[in-house]
Amino acid sequence: MAKHLRIAGVVQGVGYRAAFATTAHALQLSGWVRNRFDGSVEATVRGPAEALGDIIDWAWHGPSGAQVREVSVTEVADAMAADGRFEILPTE
């Protein structure tokens, strides 16, 4: 199972990507997270439904300092490698 998240609000410059990656790793999710030039954060995560639900719930508040306004979630094809890796990608 895989989900694509787009998080909007004050989510850059507050450690959101690093905290997201740490949380995803703790939940044993694989995937990636990155900043977007429009000020949002984008992530694709793969794993069990319960863990995906947990990361989506976490995304709504993020680390202290973040002010999340919106989290949009879409299903994506589950074509990511199941190697347990989670990466922080460059801004796009």
DSSP file (Angstrom, degrees, kcal/mol; ACC not computed):
  #  RESIDUE AA STRUCTURE BP1 BP2  ACC     N-H-->O    O-->H-N    N-H-->O    O-->H-N    TCO  KAPPA ALPHA  PHI   PSI    X-CA   Y-CA   Z-CA
    1    1 A M              0   0    0      0, 0.0    46,-2.3     0, 0.0     2,-0.3   0.000 360.0 360.0 360.0 137.5    0.0    0.0    0.0
    2    2 A A  E     -A   46   0A   0     74,-0.5    74,-1.6    44,-0.2     2,-0.3  -0.993 360.0-168.1-141.1 146.9    1.3    3.5   -0.9
    3    3 A K  E     -AB  45  75A   0     42,-2.5    42,-2.6    -2,-0.3     2,-0.5  -0.962  13.9-144.9-133.3 149.2    0.2    7.1   -0.4
    4    4 A H  E     -AB  44  74A   0     70,-2.9    70,-2.3    -2,-0.3     2,-0.4  -0.966  22.0-165.8-111.9 129.7    1.3   10.4   -1.7
    5    5 A L  E     -AB  43  73A   0     38,-3.3    38,-2.4    -2,-0.5     2,-0.4  -0.915  13.9-168.6-118.2 143.3    1.0   13.4    0.7
    6    6 A R  E     -AB  42  72A   0     66,-2.1    66,-2.6    -2,-0.4     2,-0.5  -0.982  12.8-165.0-128.4 119.1    1.1   17.1    0.0
    7    7 A I  E     -AB  41  71A   0     34,-3.3    34,-2.4    -2,-0.4     2,-0.3  -0.909   6.1-172.1-112.5 126.4    1.4   19.2    3.2
    8    8 A A  E     + B   0  70A   0     62,-2.8    61,-3.0    -2,-0.5    62,-1.6  -0.836  40.6  57.2-119.0 155.1    0.8   22.9    3.1
    9    9 A G  E    S- B   0  68A   0     -2,-0.3     2,-1.4    59,-0.3    59,-0.2  -0.941 108.4 -18.5 130.1-151.1    1.2   25.7    5.6
   10   10 A V  E    S+ B   0  67A   0     57,-2.3    57,-1.9    -2,-0.3    30,-0.1  -0.741  87.4 130.2 -89.7  90.1    4.3   26.7    7.5
   11   11 A V        +     0   0    0     -2,-1.4     2,-0.4    28,-0.5     5,-0.3   0.311  44.7  77.6-129.5   3.9    6.2   23.5    6.8
   12   12 A Q  S    S+     0   0    0     -3,-0.2    29,-0.0     1,-0.2    28,-0.0  -0.938  94.1  23.1-116.1 143.9    9.6   24.6    5.5
   13   13 A G  S    S+     0   0    0     -2,-0.4    -1,-0.2    -3,-0.0    -3,-0.0   0.598 103.3  86.3  81.5  11.4   12.4   26.0    7.7
   14   14 A V  S    S-     0   0    0     -3,-0.2    52,-0.2    49,-0.0    -2,-0.1   0.223 108.6 -99.3-125.8  11.0   11.0   24.2   10.8
   15   15 A G  S  > S+     0   0    0     50,-0.1     4,-2.3     3,-0.0     5,-0.2   0.704  74.9 142.4  79.7  20.1   12.6   20.7   10.4
   16   16 A Y  H  >  +     0   0    0     -5,-0.3     4,-2.8     1,-0.2     5,-0.2   0.932  67.7  48.5 -62.1 -48.0    9.5   19.2    8.9
   17   17 A R  H  > S+     0   0    0     -6,-0.3     4,-2.7     1,-0.2    -1,-0.2   0.935 113.8  45.9 -60.5 -47.2   11.3   16.9    6.4
   18   18 A A  H  > S+     0   0    0      1,-0.2     4,-2.4     2,-0.2    -1,-0.2   0.913 115.1  46.8 -63.0 -43.1   13.8   15.5    8.9
   19   19 A A  H  X S+     0   0    0     -4,-2.3     4,-2.4     2,-0.2    -1,-0.2   0.881 111.9  51.4 -66.9 -37.2   11.0   14.9   11.5
   20   20 A F  H  X S+     0   0    0     -4,-2.8     4,-2.9    -5,-0.2    -2,-0.2   0.936 111.0  48.0 -63.0 -46.3    8.8   13.3    8.8
   21   21 A A  H  X S+     0   0    0     -4,-2.7     4,-2.5     2,-0.2    -2,-0.2   0.903 111.6  49.8 -62.7 -42.0   11.7   11.0    7.8
   22   22 A T  H  X S+     0   0    0     -4,-2.4     4,-2.2     2,-0.2    -1,-0.2   0.914 113.5  46.1 -62.2 -43.3   12.4   10.1   11.4
   23   23 A T  H  X S+     0   0    0     -4,-2.4     4,-1.8     2,-0.2    -2,-0.2   0.915 112.4  50.0 -66.5 -43.6    8.7    9.3   12.0
   24   24 A A  H  <>S+     0   0    0     -4,-2.9     5,-2.9     1,-0.2    -2,-0.2   0.907 111.2  49.6 -61.7 -41.6    8.5    7.3    8.8
   25   25 A H  H ><5S+     0   0    0     -4,-2.5     3,-1.5     1,-0.2    -1,-0.2   0.921 109.2  51.5 -63.3 -43.9   11.6    5.3    9.7
   26   26 A A  H 3<5S+     0   0    0     -4,-2.2    -1,-0.2     1,-0.3    -2,-0.2   0.828 110.6  49.1 -61.8 -32.0   10.2    4.6   13.2
   27   27 A L  T 3<5S-     0   0    0     -4,-1.8    -1,-0.3    -5,-0.1    -2,-0.2   0.410 116.0-119.0 -86.6   1.7    6.9    3.3   11.6
   28   28 A Q  T < 5 +     0   0    0     -3,-1.5     2,-0.3     1,-0.2    -3,-0.2   0.864  62.1 150.1  61.0  39.7    9.0    1.1    9.3
   29   29 A L      < -     0   0    0     -5,-2.9     2,-0.3    -6,-0.1    -1,-0.2  -0.701  34.6-147.5 -95.3 152.4    7.7    2.9    6.1
   30   30 A S  E     +C   46   0A   0     16,-2.1    16,-2.7    -2,-0.3     2,-0.3  -0.799  48.8  72.9-112.3 162.6    9.7    3.3    3.0
   31   31 A G  E     -Cd  45  86A   0     54,-2.3    56,-2.2    -2,-0.3     2,-0.3  -0.992  67.0 -79.5 140.9-146.4    9.6    6.2    0.5
   32   32 A W  E     -Cd  44  87A   0     12,-2.2    12,-2.0    -2,-0.3     2,-0.3  -0.977  18.9-156.5-156.4 162.7   10.8    9.8    0.4
   33   33 A V  E     +Cd  43  88A   0     54,-1.8    56,-2.7    -2,-0.3     2,-0.3  -0.985  18.8 166.4-142.4 148.1   10.0   13.4    1.4
   34   34 A R  E     -C   42   0A   0      8,-2.5     8,-3.0    -2,-0.3     2,-0.2  -0.990  34.9-107.2-157.1 156.9   11.0   16.7   -0.1
   35   35 A N  E     -C   41   0A   0     54,-0.5    57,-1.8    -2,-0.3     2,-0.3  -0.525  32.0-140.5 -77.4 154.1   10.3   20.4   -0.1
   36   36 A R    >   -     0   0    0      4,-2.7     3,-2.0    56,-0.2    55,-0.1  -0.888  19.3-120.9-114.0 150.7    8.5   22.0   -3.0
   37   37 A F  T 3  S+     0   0    0     -2,-0.3    -1,-0.1     1,-0.3     4,-0.0   0.732 111.1  65.8 -61.8 -21.6    9.4   25.4   -4.5
   38   38 A D  T 3  S-     0   0    0      2,-0.1    -1,-0.3     1,-0.1     3,-0.1   0.436 123.1-101.1 -81.2   2.2    5.8   26.5   -3.7
   39   39 A G  S <  S+     0   0    0     -3,-2.0   -28,-0.5     1,-0.3    -2,-0.1   0.358  87.4 112.9  97.0  -5.2    6.5   26.2    0.0
   40   40 A S        -     0   0    0    -32,-0.1    -4,-2.7   -30,-0.1     2,-0.4  -0.377  62.3-126.1 -90.8 174.4    4.7   22.8    0.6
   41   41 A V  E     -AC   7  35A   0    -34,-2.4   -34,-3.3    -6,-0.2     2,-0.4  -0.966  21.8-162.6-119.8 140.6    6.2   19.5    1.5
   42   42 A E  E     +AC   6  34A   0     -8,-3.0    -8,-2.5    -2,-0.4     2,-0.3  -0.950  11.5 172.5-125.4 142.6    5.6   16.4   -0.6
   43   43 A A  E     -AC   5  33A   0    -38,-2.4   -38,-3.3    -2,-0.4     2,-0.4  -0.997  22.0-157.3-148.0 150.1    6.1   12.7    0.4
   44   44 A T  E     -AC   4  32A   0    -12,-2.0   -12,-2.2    -2,-0.3     2,-0.4  -0.999  23.0-175.8-124.9 127.7    5.4    9.2   -0.9
   45   45 A V  E     -AC   3  31A   0    -42,-2.6   -42,-2.5    -2,-0.4     2,-0.4  -0.949  10.6-164.4-129.1 145.1    5.2    6.5    1.7
   46   46 A R  E     +AC   2  30A   0    -16,-2.7   -16,-2.1    -2,-0.4   -44,-0.2  -0.983  38.1  82.9-129.4 138.6    4.8    2.7    1.5
   47   47 A G  S    S-     0   0    0    -46,-2.3   -18,-0.1    -2,-0.4   -19,-0.1  -0.975  74.3 -21.9 162.0-169.1    3.9    0.3    4.2
   48   48 A P     >  -     0   0    0      0, 0.0     4,-2.3     0, 0.0     5,-0.2  -0.286  60.8-113.5 -66.2 151.7    1.0   -1.3    6.2
   49   49 A A  H  > S+     0   0    0      1,-0.2     4,-2.5     2,-0.2     5,-0.2   0.866 114.6  52.8 -54.7 -42.5   -2.3    0.5    6.3
   50   50 A E  H  > S+     0   0    0      1,-0.2     4,-1.9     2,-0.2    -1,-0.2   0.919 110.6  46.6 -63.9 -43.0   -2.0    1.2   10.1
   51   51 A A  H  > S+     0   0    0      2,-0.2     4,-2.3     1,-0.2    -1,-0.2   0.879 111.1  52.5 -66.1 -37.9    1.5    2.8    9.8
   52   52 A L  H  X S+     0   0    0     -4,-2.3     4,-2.2     1,-0.2    -2,-0.2   0.916 108.6  50.7 -63.4 -42.0    0.3    4.9    6.8
   53   53 A G  H  X S+     0   0    0     -4,-2.5     4,-2.4    -5,-0.2    -2,-0.2   0.891 109.3  51.9 -60.2 -39.5   -2.6    6.1    8.9
   54   54 A D  H  X S+     0   0    0     -4,-1.9     4,-2.5     2,-0.2    -2,-0.2   0.905 110.0  46.8 -65.5 -42.1   -0.2    7.0   11.7
   55   55 A I  H  X S+     0   0    0     -4,-2.3     4,-2.3     2,-0.2    -1,-0.2   0.868 111.7  51.7 -70.1 -33.9    2.1    9.0    9.4
   56   56 A I  H  X S+     0   0    0     -4,-2.2     4,-0.9     2,-0.2    -2,-0.2   0.926 110.8  47.8 -66.0 -43.8   -0.9   10.8    7.9
   57   57 A D  H >< S+     0   0    0     -4,-2.4     3,-0.8     1,-0.2     4,-0.4   0.925 112.9  49.2 -59.9 -44.4   -2.2   11.7   11.4
   58   58 A W  H >X S+     0   0    0     -4,-2.5     4,-3.1     1,-0.2     3,-1.9   0.891 101.7  63.4 -61.3 -39.7    1.4   12.9   12.3
   59   59 A A  H 3< S+     0   0    0     -4,-2.3    -1,-0.2     1,-0.3    -2,-0.2   0.777  90.9  67.6 -58.1 -27.6    1.5   15.0    9.1
   60   60 A W  T << S+     0   0    0     -4,-0.9     8,-0.3    -3,-0.8    -1,-0.3   0.705 119.9  16.3 -69.6 -19.4   -1.4   17.1   10.4
   61   61 A H  T <4 S+     0   0    0     -3,-1.9    -2,-0.2    -4,-0.4     7,-0.2   0.675  87.3 177.2-120.6 -34.2    0.7   18.6   13.2
   62   62 A G     <  -     0   0    0     -4,-3.1     3,-0.1    -5,-0.1    -2,-0.1  -0.127  50.1 -22.2  62.3-161.4    4.4   17.8   12.3
   63   63 A P  S >  S-     0   0    0      0, 0.0     3,-2.1     0, 0.0   -47,-0.1  -0.285  86.4 -78.2 -75.9 165.8    7.2   19.1   14.5
   64   64 A S  T 3  S+     0   0    0      1,-0.3     3,-0.1   -49,-0.1    -2,-0.0  -0.400 122.1  38.9 -61.4 142.2    6.9   22.0   16.8
   65   65 A G  T 3  S+     0   0    0      1,-0.4    -1,-0.3    -3,-0.1     2,-0.2   0.041  90.6 112.8 101.0 -25.5    7.1   25.2   14.8
   66   66 A A    <   -     0   0    0     -3,-2.1    -1,-0.4    -5,-0.2     2,-0.4  -0.549  48.7-163.9 -78.8 146.2    5.1   23.8   11.9
   67   67 A Q  E     -B   10   0A   0    -57,-1.9   -57,-2.3    -2,-0.2     2,-0.4  -0.816  13.6-160.0-129.0  90.3    1.7   25.2   11.2
   68   68 A V  E     +B    9   0A   0     -2,-0.4   -59,-0.3    -8,-0.3     3,-0.1  -0.576  19.3 172.5 -79.6 126.9   -0.1   22.7    9.0
   69   69 A R  E     +     0   0A   0    -61,-3.0     2,-0.3    -2,-0.4   -60,-0.2   0.747  66.4   5.3 -99.8 -34.5   -3.0   24.1    7.0
   70   70 A E  E     -B    8   0A   0    -62,-1.6   -62,-2.8     2,-0.0     2,-0.4  -0.993  48.0-166.2-155.8 141.9   -3.8   21.2    4.7
   71   71 A V  E     -B    7   0A   0     -2,-0.3     2,-0.4   -64,-0.2   -64,-0.2  -0.957  14.6-167.4-128.6 112.7   -2.7   17.6    4.1
   72   72 A S  E     -B    6   0A   0    -66,-2.6   -66,-2.1    -2,-0.4     2,-0.4  -0.862   6.5-166.4-101.3 136.8   -3.9   16.1    0.8
   73   73 A V  E     +B    5   0A   0     -2,-0.4     2,-0.3   -68,-0.2   -68,-0.2  -0.978   9.2 175.4-127.0 130.7   -3.6   12.3    0.4
   74   74 A T  E     -B    4   0A   0    -70,-2.3   -70,-2.9    -2,-0.4     2,-0.2  -0.968  32.5-111.9-131.4 151.1   -3.9   10.3   -2.7
   75   75 A E  E     -B    3   0A   0     -2,-0.3     2,-0.3   -72,-0.2   -72,-0.2  -0.533  35.2-168.2 -73.8 144.4   -3.4    6.6   -3.5
   76   76 A V        -     0   0    0    -74,-1.6   -74,-0.5    -2,-0.2     2,-0.1  -0.941  34.5 -84.8-130.9 158.1   -0.4    5.7   -5.6
   77   77 A A        -     0   0    0     -2,-0.3     2,-2.2     1,-0.1     3,-0.3  -0.379  41.3-123.7 -58.9 135.5    0.6    2.6   -7.4
   78   78 A D  S    S+     0   0    0      1,-0.2    -1,-0.1   -76,-0.1   -32,-0.0  -0.434  71.3 125.1 -83.6  65.6    2.5    0.4   -5.0
   79   79 A A        +     0   0    0     -2,-2.2    -1,-0.2     2,-0.1     2,-0.1   0.351  34.5 114.5-107.4   3.7    5.6    0.2   -7.2
   80   80 A M  S    S-     0   0    0     -3,-0.3     2,-0.1     1,-0.1   -50,-0.0  -0.401  77.5 -95.2 -75.1 153.3    8.2    1.4   -4.7
   81   81 A A        -     0   0    0      1,-0.1     3,-0.3    -2,-0.1     2,-0.2  -0.414  24.3-140.1 -65.7 140.9   10.9   -0.9   -3.5
   82   82 A A        +     0   0    0      1,-0.2    -1,-0.1    -2,-0.1    -2,-0.0  -0.205  66.2 119.0 -95.2  41.8   10.1   -2.6   -0.2
   83   83 A D  S    S-     0   0    0     -2,-0.2    -1,-0.2     2,-0.1     3,-0.1   0.425  82.1-117.1 -90.7   2.2   13.7   -2.2    1.1
   84   84 A G        +     0   0    0     -3,-0.3     2,-0.2     1,-0.3    -2,-0.1   0.465  65.4 143.8  79.8   0.2   12.7   -0.1    4.1
   85   85 A R        -     0   0    0     -4,-0.1   -54,-2.3   -55,-0.1     2,-0.4  -0.475  29.8-170.0 -75.5 143.2   14.7    2.9    2.9
   86   86 A F  E     -d   31   0A   0    -56,-0.3     2,-0.3    -2,-0.2   -54,-0.2  -0.989  10.9-168.7-133.0 126.4   13.3    6.4    3.5
   87   87 A E  E     -d   32   0A   0    -56,-2.2   -54,-1.8    -2,-0.4     2,-0.6  -0.832  24.9-138.6-119.5 150.3   15.1    9.3    1.8
   88   88 A I  E     -d   33   0A   0     -2,-0.3   -54,-0.2   -56,-0.2   -56,-0.0  -0.947  33.7-158.9-101.0 117.1   15.0   13.1    2.0
   89   89 A L        -     0   0    0    -56,-2.7   -54,-0.5    -2,-0.6     3,-0.1  -0.532  22.9 -90.2 -95.5 161.5   15.1   14.3   -1.6
   90   90 A P        -     0   0    0      0, 0.0    -1,-0.1     0, 0.0     0, 0.0  -0.274  56.1 -82.9 -65.1 156.2   16.2   17.7   -3.0
   91   91 A T              0   0    0      1,-0.1   -55,-0.2   -57,-0.1   -50,-0.0  -0.290 360.0 360.0 -58.0 141.0   13.7   20.4   -3.4
   92   92 A E              0   0    0    -57,-1.8   -56,-0.2    -3,-0.1    -1,-0.1   0.314 360.0 360.0-134.3 360.0   11.7   20.3   -6.6
